[in-house]
Amino acid sequence: MKTIPTFGQGTFRLKGQIVIDSVKAGLDVGYRLIDTAQIYGNEAEVGQAIAESGIARTDLFLTTKIWTDNLAQDKLIASLKDSLTKLRTDHVDLALIHWPSPDNAVPVAEFMGALAEAKAQGLTRLIGVSNFTTGLLQQAIDAVGAAAIATNQIELHPYLQNRKVAEFARSHGIPITSYMTLAYGKALQDPVIQQIAQRHGATPAQVTLAWALQLGYAVIPSSTKRANLESNLRAQALRLTDEEMARIAGLDRGERLVDPEGLAPVWN
Ligand SMILES: NC(=O)c1ccc[n+]([C@@H]2O[C@H](COP(=O)([O-])OP(=O)(O)OC[C@H]3O[C@@H](n4cnc5c(N)ncnc54)[C@H](OP(=O)(O)O)[C@@H]3O)[C@@H](O)[C@H]2O)c1
């Protein structure tokens, strides 16, 4: 069974030619995991960029996310097939539930069951969840078992370290994917991170990504710039000291950047 690569490329907010150029540049500099979602409205462009890159499908890891409108048992698989058409592939590597069903309109057991069925049909290699709290994660575990959940993709950066969810997932052997690891660029202005970066002759983005990787999280930073995509990848070679890790741990202030009304669950 494939496991999730620890370094991938995000595509949130990127549309049209911008996402095509970003994905092509990412693939060119060495990214092999592309993270998209039905709601991003860019699956077709991601599919186009991959096709134009000439990279073999077997060398790539594609993640998409099922939007909340498509969680019902009679919609989930059809929506995933639609995503596959746009992405120009017969399977994704990872299909995630993007957000839990608002007001629990579709029970967790129903959409996790449909997602497991999609996997059984070969439409995705792995399944997982995103934006799940400990309570929701427990319900997902009850539905399909912890071993079937390849990741919980959550907002996690120096200002929102999400330790309760991360610890709960770890105790069940479920890997965490950190989204917005750079706090959408905000962490790069942080004096502590800048100081550590200077010490290593690294960029603040590399330090932030290295911090998350060193905690055992997968990361999927996005960039519209080839130079940033390329330098971010090099975070994998950076090793922070225990003291530097502790200083970044001290930056947590519970600052959540993604909290959409009507969609977000009651957070831990
Ligand atoms: N599951 C979910 O609900 C969810 C929610 C949000 C995001 N995500 C996923 O997570 C991915 C990452 O999150 P994100 O894209 O919102 O935020 P992010 O990766 O934390 O930050 C991206 C921002 O940082 C800048 N940046 C990147 N590398 C840089 C560098 N080396 N130097 C300076 N600036 C740099 C980019 O600007 P430039 O373009 O100028 O480089 C961009 O503005 C998304 O693309 C998406 O795939 C998932």
The ligand as an SDF file (V2000), in Angstrom:
LIG
                    3D

 48 52  0  0  0  0  0  0  0  0999 V2000
   -8.0860   20.8410    3.8880 N   0  0  0  0  0  0  0  0  0  0  0  0
   -8.3380   22.1210    3.9510 C   0  0  0  0  0  0  0  0  0  0  0  0
   -9.4220   22.5640    4.3820 O   0  0  0  0  0  0  0  0  0  0  0  0
   -7.2970   23.0940    3.4870 C   0  0  0  0  0  0  0  0  0  0  0  0
   -7.4000   24.4640    3.8280 C   0  0  0  0  0  0  0  0  0  0  0  0
   -6.3920   25.3200    3.4030 C   0  0  0  0  0  0  0  0  0  0  0  0
   -5.3330   24.8320    2.6590 C   0  0  0  0  0  0  0  0  0  0  0  0
   -5.2750   23.5120    2.3260 N   0  0  0  0  0  0  0  0  0  0  0  0
   -4.1620   22.9650    1.4840 C   0  0  0  0  0  0  0  0  0  0  0  0
   -2.9320   23.3640    2.0420 O   0  0  0  0  0  0  0  0  0  0  0  0
   -2.1620   24.0380    1.0600 C   0  0  0  0  0  0  0  0  0  0  0  0
   -1.2360   25.0430    1.7160 C   0  0  0  0  0  0  0  0  0  0  0  0
   -1.9710   26.1010    2.3230 O   0  0  0  0  0  0  0  0  0  0  0  0
   -2.0140   27.5660    1.6960 P   0  0  0  0  0  0  0  0  0  0  0  0
   -1.6530   27.4810    0.2640 O   0  0  0  0  0  0  0  0  0  0  0  0
   -3.3300   28.1590    2.0310 O   0  0  0  0  0  0  0  0  0  0  0  0
   -0.9660   28.3590    2.5720 O   0  0  0  0  0  0  0  0  0  0  0  0
    0.6150   28.1960    2.8680 P   0  0  0  0  0  0  0  0  0  0  0  0
    1.2090   27.0790    2.1120 O   0  0  0  0  0  0  0  0  0  0  0  0
    0.7840   28.2700    4.3450 O   0  0  0  0  0  0  0  0  0  0  0  0
    1.1650   29.5870    2.3080 O   0  0  0  0  0  0  0  0  0  0  0  0
    1.1440   29.8960    0.9560 C   0  0  0  0  0  0  0  0  0  0  0  0
    1.5800   31.3490    0.8500 C   0  0  0  0  0  0  0  0  0  0  0  0
    2.9350   31.4590    1.2660 O   0  0  0  0  0  0  0  0  0  0  0  0
    3.6950   32.0810    0.2430 C   0  0  0  0  0  0  0  0  0  0  0  0
    4.9850   31.3930    0.1590 N   0  0  0  0  0  0  0  0  0  0  0  0
    5.2090   30.0820   -0.0940 C   0  0  0  0  0  0  0  0  0  0  0  0
    6.5290   29.8050   -0.0620 N   0  0  0  0  0  0  0  0  0  0  0  0
    7.1510   30.9790    0.1940 C   0  0  0  0  0  0  0  0  0  0  0  0
    8.5030   31.3540    0.3400 C   0  0  0  0  0  0  0  0  0  0  0  0
    9.4830   30.4570    0.2380 N   0  0  0  0  0  0  0  0  0  0  0  0
    8.7820   32.6520    0.5960 N   0  0  0  0  0  0  0  0  0  0  0  0
    7.8040   33.5630    0.7140 C   0  0  0  0  0  0  0  0  0  0  0  0
    6.5010   33.2730    0.5970 N   0  0  0  0  0  0  0  0  0  0  0  0
    6.1700   31.9910    0.3450 C   0  0  0  0  0  0  0  0  0  0  0  0
    2.9030   31.9490   -1.0310 C   0  0  0  0  0  0  0  0  0  0  0  0
    3.1110   33.0860   -1.8310 O   0  0  0  0  0  0  0  0  0  0  0  0
    3.8390   32.9850   -3.2860 P   0  0  0  0  0  0  0  0  0  0  0  0
    2.8160   32.3780   -4.1960 O   0  0  0  0  0  0  0  0  0  0  0  0
    4.1180   34.4130   -3.5690 O   0  0  0  0  0  0  0  0  0  0  0  0
    5.0620   32.1400   -3.1110 O   0  0  0  0  0  0  0  0  0  0  0  0
    1.4560   31.9170   -0.5240 C   0  0  0  0  0  0  0  0  0  0  0  0
    0.9580   33.2200   -0.4020 O   0  0  0  0  0  0  0  0  0  0  0  0
   -3.2390   24.6500    0.1370 C   0  0  0  0  0  0  0  0  0  0  0  0
   -2.7100   25.0950   -1.0860 O   0  0  0  0  0  0  0  0  0  0  0  0
   -4.2100   23.5090    0.0470 C   0  0  0  0  0  0  0  0  0  0  0  0
   -3.7660   22.5570   -0.8950 O   0  0  0  0  0  0  0  0  0  0  0  0
   -6.2290   22.6310    2.7390 C   0  0  0  0  0  0  0  0  0  0  0  0
  1  2  1  0
  2  3  2  0
  2  4  1  0
  4  5  1  0
  4 48  2  0
  5  6  2  0
  6  7  1  0
  7  8  2  0
  8  9  1  0
  8 48  1  0
  9 10  1  0
  9 46  1  0
 10 11  1  0
 11 12  1  0
 11 44  1  0
 12 13  1  0
 13 14  1  0
 14 15  2  0
 14 16  1  0
 14 17  1  0
 17 18  1  0
 18 19  2  0
 18 20  1  0
 18 21  1  0
 21 22  1  0
 22 23  1  0
 23 24  1  0
 23 42  1  0
 24 25  1  0
 25 26  1  0
 25 36  1  0
 26 27  1  0
 26 35  1  0
 27 28  2  0
 28 29  1  0
 29 30  1  0
 29 35  2  0
 30 31  1  0
 30 32  2  0
 32 33  1  0
 33 34  2  0
 34 35  1  0
 36 37  1  0
 36 42  1  0
 37 38  1  0
 38 39  2  0
 38 40  1  0
 38 41  1  0
 42 43  1  0
 44 45  1  0
 44 46  1  0
 46 47  1  0
M  CHG  2   8   1  16  -1
M  END
$$$$
